[in-house]
């Protein structure tokens, strides 16, 4: 299955504002201490992705296959020591 890949950049918690989507990749920049990024299926929904990152670096997490389906608008529920994150989705 092929579809256009789009992106949404975030600098904190909250809804991505993209509706139903398949998360394909996450690009994260962390600050001076270790970081963590958690995405849920809408606000208060089940955890879709929960990643820990080392400090002071840029990280890319590729999601295999068709990606992770978020039936509701994906929600960044935790962004500890994450300077910015770009979520790629289809």
DRENDO-1510 file (C-alpha; in Angstrom, 1 decimal, always signed):
<recs>
REC; n; res; u; v; w
REC; 1; UNK; +0.0; +0.0; +0.0 .
REC; 2; UNK; +1.4; +3.4; -1.0 .
REC; 3; UNK; +0.4; +6.8; +0.1 .
REC; 4; UNK; +1.9; +10.3; +0.5 .
REC; 5; UNK; +4.0; +10.8; +3.6 .
REC; 6; UNK; +3.5; +14.0; +5.5 .
REC; 7; UNK; +5.1; +15.5; +8.6 .
REC; 8; UNK; +4.2; +17.4; +11.7 .
REC; 9; UNK; +6.8; +19.1; +13.9 .
REC; 10; UNK; +6.1; +19.4; +17.7 .
REC; 11; UNK; +7.9; +21.0; +20.6 .
REC; 12; UNK; +5.8; +19.8; +23.4 .
REC; 13; UNK; +2.8; +17.7; +24.4 .
REC; 14; UNK; -0.6; +17.7; +22.7 .
REC; 15; UNK; -2.6; +16.5; +19.7 .
REC; 16; UNK; -0.8; +16.4; +16.3 .
REC; 17; UNK; -4.0; +17.7; +14.6 .
REC; 18; UNK; -3.7; +15.2; +11.8 .
REC; 19; UNK; -6.6; +12.8; +12.4 .
REC; 20; UNK; -6.4; +9.1; +11.8 .
REC; 21; UNK; -2.8; +8.3; +10.6 .
REC; 22; UNK; -0.1; +5.7; +10.3 .
REC; 23; UNK; +3.1; +6.8; +12.1 .
REC; 24; UNK; +6.0; +6.0; +9.8 .
REC; 25; UNK; +9.1; +7.6; +11.4 .
REC; 26; UNK; +10.0; +9.8; +14.3 .
REC; 27; UNK; +12.9; +12.3; +14.3 .
REC; 28; UNK; +13.8; +13.6; +17.8 .
REC; 29; UNK; +16.3; +16.1; +19.1 .
REC; 30; UNK; +17.2; +15.8; +22.8 .
REC; 31; UNK; +18.7; +18.3; +25.2 .
REC; 32; UNK; +21.4; +17.9; +27.9 .
REC; 33; UNK; +19.9; +14.8; +29.6 .
REC; 34; UNK; +18.3; +11.6; +28.3 .
REC; 35; UNK; +14.9; +12.1; +26.7 .
REC; 36; UNK; +11.6; +10.2; +26.3 .
REC; 37; UNK; +8.8; +10.5; +23.8 .
REC; 38; UNK; +5.4; +8.8; +24.1 .
REC; 39; UNK; +2.7; +8.8; +21.5 .
REC; 40; UNK; -0.9; +7.7; +22.3 .
REC; 41; UNK; -4.0; +6.9; +20.3 .
REC; 42; UNK; -5.7; +10.2; +21.0 .
REC; 43; UNK; -5.6; +12.0; +24.4 .
REC; 44; UNK; -5.8; +9.3; +27.1 .
REC; 45; UNK; -5.7; +6.4; +24.6 .
REC; 46; UNK; -3.5; +3.4; +24.5 .
REC; 47; UNK; +0.3; +3.8; +24.0 .
REC; 48; UNK; +1.3; +3.6; +20.4 .
REC; 49; UNK; +5.0; +4.4; +20.8 .
REC; 50; UNK; +7.2; +4.9; +23.8 .
REC; 51; UNK; +10.9; +5.6; +23.1 .
REC; 52; UNK; +13.9; +6.6; +25.3 .
REC; 53; UNK; +16.8; +8.6; +23.8 .
REC; 54; UNK; +20.3; +9.4; +24.9 .
REC; 55; UNK; +21.2; +13.0; +25.8 .
REC; 56; UNK; +22.3; +15.8; +23.4 .
REC; 57; UNK; +21.7; +14.1; +20.2 .
REC; 58; UNK; +19.4; +13.7; +17.2 .
REC; 59; UNK; +17.6; +10.4; +16.8 .
REC; 60; UNK; +15.6; +8.7; +14.0 .
REC; 61; UNK; +13.2; +5.8; +14.7 .
REC; 62; UNK; +11.9; +4.1; +11.6 .
REC; 63; UNK; +8.7; +2.2; +11.9 .
REC; 64; UNK; +8.7; -1.0; +9.9 .
REC; 65; UNK; +6.0; -2.2; +7.5 .
REC; 66; UNK; +3.0; +0.0; +7.1 .
REC; 67; UNK; +3.7; +1.9; +10.4 .
REC; 68; UNK; +1.7; +2.2; +13.6 .
REC; 69; UNK; -2.0; +2.9; +13.1 .
REC; 70; UNK; -3.5; +5.6; +15.3 .
REC; 71; UNK; -7.3; +5.4; +14.8 .
REC; 72; UNK; -7.7; +8.7; +16.7 .
REC; 73; UNK; -5.6; +11.9; +16.3 .
REC; 74; UNK; -2.1; +10.9; +17.5 .
REC; 75; UNK; -1.2; +12.6; +20.8 .
REC; 76; UNK; +2.2; +13.4; +22.3 .
REC; 77; UNK; +1.5; +12.5; +25.9 .
REC; 78; UNK; +5.1; +12.8; +27.1 .
REC; 79; UNK; +8.1; +14.7; +25.7 .
REC; 80; UNK; +10.7; +14.7; +28.5 .
REC; 81; UNK; +13.8; +16.6; +27.5 .
REC; 82; UNK; +12.8; +16.6; +23.9 .
REC; 83; UNK; +13.8; +19.8; +22.2 .
REC; 84; UNK; +11.7; +19.0; +19.1 .
REC; 85; UNK; +10.2; +16.0; +17.3 .
REC; 86; UNK; +9.1; +15.6; +13.7 .
REC; 87; UNK; +6.5; +12.9; +13.2 .
REC; 88; UNK; +6.2; +11.4; +9.7 .
REC; 89; UNK; +2.9; +9.8; +8.9 .
REC; 90; UNK; +0.7; +8.6; +6.0 .
</recs>
